[in-house]
Amino acid sequence: MTRQQLWRRFNAHLDRPLLIGILLLLLVSLLVLFSADNASIDQALKQMINIGVAFTLMWLIANLPLHYLMRSAIPVYLLGLGLLVGVALFGEISHGARRWLNIGVATIQPSELMKIGVPLMMAWYFEKYEASLGLRHYLVATILLLMPVALIARQPDLGTALLIAASGFYVLFLAGLSWKIIAGLFAGALASAPVLWSMLHDYQRHRILMLFDPSQDALGKGYHTIQATIAVGSGGVLGKGYLNGTQGRLDFLPERTTDFIFAVYAEEFGLIGNLILLGVYLYVIGRGFAITANASTYFTRLMAGSITLTFATYAFVNMGMVSGILPVVGVPLPLVSYGGTSMLTLLLGFGILMSIETHKKLVQT
């Protein structure tokens, strides 16, 4: 086999338009991490290792035929649910939350697995009953969604719980859930807001209150929001220039390599840079929607749509959080923030998208 044939086989199931957008975001990640870590190469090198491992997983999933994805739905979901129960019973407590589980060889965060496991299970369920979908099927799917969401919210990890709830809701929506029911659920959520508010932990209530007036606790709960908005605003139109940001360099900006990395980017590249980054995200999201529209089966359409919409939600929530228009919920900027687990989850999802696109059946006309 020639070198060209090997290269074609390697690329056979990588969707090139989607891959271009992913690589651009990963390049931004490495550049901004280098700056956010005070021009130290350490964090960027660790991120390169994360990218290498996650990219390998993405390639493997992209080469996996779709029927294997369907077969994995129940095992992945049950494994994730079992691990979440294990976290509730035996999980390690860190910073007041029980989110991690020590399995001997490693310490894992099972909630990350459910970001893929929940929409995978729900899409499989709707595919099974596609010909006879009724209200009871939507109720069963909702229960499948609420069980892991409740376990994750109990840890407490409200940010991840809301993101998984969103990924499951997107499957329900794409599966044809009535607008009347959606409106009823929204109205019910508003009506139950006082009850939900009483169930929140004190720090979660403070985060929401800080959204309206972070200056009331400028050195405490509102510190993150204030410093992030200062960094974003001080970038102006053109930015201060690469490696010339001050909020991060002078240690005013907290979590600058993870949750608030967008503030570092915005300060250095300004409004123009923000628009370019937003354009790359929209390009990736648009490609995801194109794959969704061209999906050959009900299962793949639901799965592709949920992955794409969830990715868009990640980006919107993080940018909104850093800009001060949403509460601080600990959501990283997808493919840019430092982190191995989130990188694995995101590229696993993109591997599924690529598998859906490159393994789709030819429709005879």
N, C-alpha and C positions, 0 to 999 in steps of 0.2 A: 504493500500500500504506500503510495507516494505521500509526501508531506502535504500537498494540496488536498488530497483526499482525507487525510487525518484532520486537517483544519476544517474542512467542510463538515465532517462528521461531528466534530466538537461544537460547531456553531449551528448544527441542524435545528436544534430546538431552542435557540436563543432568539427571542424577538428583537431584531436590531433597533427599530425605532424606540422601543421601551428601554432597551439596554443603554442607548445613548443618553437618555434623560437620567437614568440611574447613575451612570458614570459621572455625569456633570455634577450631580448632587454630592456624590462621594468625593469628588475633587474639591468642591467647596468645603466639605467637612474637614478634609486634611489641612487645607489652607487656613481656615478659621481656627481650628484646634491649635495649630502652631502659634498663631497670634494670641489666642486666649490663654495659652499656657506660658505666656511671657517669652515667646520666641524659643521655647524649649522643644526639642524634637521628641521627647519621651511620650507625651500623650498622643501625638500623631502616629508614632510607631506602633503603639498599642492599638490604635484605631485601625491601622493597616492590617494587623493580625486579625482583628475582629472582622474586617472586610474580607480577608482571605478565607476565613472559615465560613462566613455567611455566604460568600459568593460560590464556594464549593457546594454548599447545601442548595442554593438556588439552581445551580447547574444540574444537580442530581434530580431535584423535583421537576425541573423543566423537561428532563428526559423521561420522566415517569409517565406511562400511559394513563389516560384519564380513569380507566376502570379501577386502577390501583388506588387512585385518590378516593373514589367512592367507597371502595372496600375498607379504607382506613378510617372512615368517618366515625363509626361506632367505637372501635378500639381507642382512637385518639381522644374522643369525648369522654369515655369512661375512665381512661387513664388520667386525664386532666381532672375530672371530678373526684376521683379517688385521691389524687395528690392534694387537692384543695381540702378535702376532709382530713387528710394527714396533717396539713398545715394547721387546721383548726385544733387538732388534738395534740400534735407534737412539734409544731413549728417553732422556729427560733424567734425571739422577740428582739427587735432592734428599733430604737427611736420611738418606742411606745406602740409599735405595730408588729403583728405576727404575720409575716408575709413569706418567709423563707423556710425551706425544708431541707434538712441534712439527710442525704441518702447514702452516706458513707464515703463514696468517691468524690462527691461534690455537693455544694449547697445550691439548690435551685429555687426559682420563683415560679411555681406552677401556673399562676395567673397569666403569664406570658403565653403559655401553650394554648390557653383557652381563647386567645385572640384569633387563632386559626381554628381551633377545635369547635367552638360554638357555631360560627357560620357554616363550617363544613358539615356538622351534624344536621343543622336545620335545612341546609340545601339538599342533603341526602334524603331527609324525611319528606320534604315537599316533592322531590323527584319520584319517590316511591308512590305517592298518592296523587300525582299530577292529574290523573284522569277523573278523580272523584273528590277534588278539594271542597271542603265545607268548613263551616265555622269551627267544628270540633278539632279539625286539623290545625287551625291557627291557634286554638287554645293549647293543644299539646305542644306545639312549637314554642309557644310563649313560656310554658312550664320548663321546657328544655333550656330556654334562655335564662329564666329567672333563678334557677337552682345555682349555677355557678356565679351569677351576678350577686346573689345574696351572700354566698360564702366569701366572695372577694370584698364586698362592702363591709363585712363583719371584721375584716382583718385589723384595722380598717385601711382600705385603699380605694377611696371614692373615685379618683381619677381613672384608674384602670377599670373599675366596675362600670363607670359611665361609658367608657370607650367600647367595652365588650357589649354593653346594652345597646349601644348605637349600631355595632356591627350586626347584632341579631335583628334589630329593628329594620335595618336595610334589607335583610333577607325577607322579613315579613312584608315589607312594602313592595319589593320587587316580585314577590309571589302573588301579589294582587289583593292585599288586604284592603278592604273598603275604606274610602275616604271618610265615610260616616263614622266608622269604628275608630279610625285614627283621630278624628276630631273629638270623639267621645273620650278616648284615652287621654288626650291633651287636656280636655276640660276636667277630667277626673284628677289628673296630676295637679292642676292649678287649685282645685278644691281641697286637695289633701296637703297642700303646701305647709299649713301650720303643723300638721302631724309630722311630716317629713322633717321640718325644721327642728322640732323637738327631739328627733332621733339622731340628729347630727352631733358629732363631737364638738367640744368647745373650739378647738383649733380650726375646724371646718367652718363653723359659723363666723369666726373671726376673718377667715379668708374672704368670705362673701361680703362681709361688712367693709373690709378694707378696699373692695372694688369701688365703693361709693365715695369713701374719703380716707385714703391711706395715710393722710397727714395726722389723723387722730392717734396713730401709734407709729410715728415716723421711724423710730429706732427699733421697733419690734416687728409686729405682724405686717406693717405696711412698708417695711424697708425694701423688700424685694421689688415690689411694684414701683416705688419711687425711683430707685436707682436704675431699673430697667428703662423706664420712660425717659429719664434724663439721658441715658445712653442713646436711645433711639432718636430723641429730639436733637441732641447735640451733633448728630451726624449731618444734619442739614440736607441739602440737595445732592452734593457730590461726595460727602463723607470726609473724614479727617485723613484718609489714606491708610493703606495696608500697614499694619504694625504701629500705627500712630494713635490708636484709641487710648483714652485715658481712664475711663470708668473701670475697665477690666484690669489695666496695667497697675493702677493704684489700689486695687483690691476693694473698690467700692461695690463692684457688681458681684453678687453671690451666684454660686452654681454656674459660672460662666462657660464651662465646657459641656454642660448638660442641658438643663431646662432653660437657661437664659443665654444660650449661645447666639440666638438671633439678635440679641441686644449688642453683642460684640460685633457681629457682622454689620448691623445697621449703623453703628457709630463709625465704622471704618469706611463703608461704601455708600452710605447715605441713601437718599430716596431713589436715585437711579439704580443703585445696586439692589435695593429692595425690589424694585419693579422687575429687574432681570431675574432675580431669584424666584419671584412669584411667577414669572413667565415660564421658568423651567418646571416648577411644580404643576402649573396648569397644563404644560405639555405632557408630563407624565400622567396626570389625571385624564387628560383627553385621550391619550393612547389607551389607558385602561378602559375608558368608556367605549372606544372603538372595538376593543377585544370583546367587551361585554355584548355589544350589538351584533357582532359576528359569531358569537358562541353557538355551537351546533346543537346543544341539548339544554333542557330546562335546568338541570343541575349546574352545568358550567356557566349558564347565564346568571343564575342566582349567586354563585360563588364569585365570579369575576366582578359583578356589580358591587357586592358587599366589600370585597377587598379594595376596590377602587374608591368607594365612598368612605370607607374607614380611613384610608390613607389621606384623603382630602380633609377629613375631620381632624386627624392628628395635626396636620399643617395649620389648619384654621385655628384650632384651640391653642396651640403653642404661640403662634404669632399674636393672637388676641390676648393671651395671658401676658406676654412680654410688653405689648402695647398698652396694657391697662384697661382693655375693654371686656376682659373676662377674668374671673377669679384665678388665683394661682392654684393649679391642681396637679402639678408635677408631671406634665406631659412633655416628652422630648420633641425637638424638631426632627421629623422623620428623615433618616439617612444623613443628617448633618450633626446632631448631638452625639457626644461620646457615649458609647455603651455597647456591650457585646450582646446582651439578651435582646434588646430592642432591634439591633441590626439583624440578628438571626431571624426574628419574627417577621420583620418587614421584607427581607429578601426571600424568605420562605414563601410569603404571600405572592411576591413577584414571580417566583419560580412556578407557582400554580397558574398565574396569569399566562406565562409563556407556554406552559404545557397545554393550557386551554386553546391558545392561538395556534400552536404548531401541530397539535394532534387532532384538530377538529376534523370531523368527517366531511367528505365532499357530498354536497346535496345535489342529487340528480334532478335535472329539469326536463 
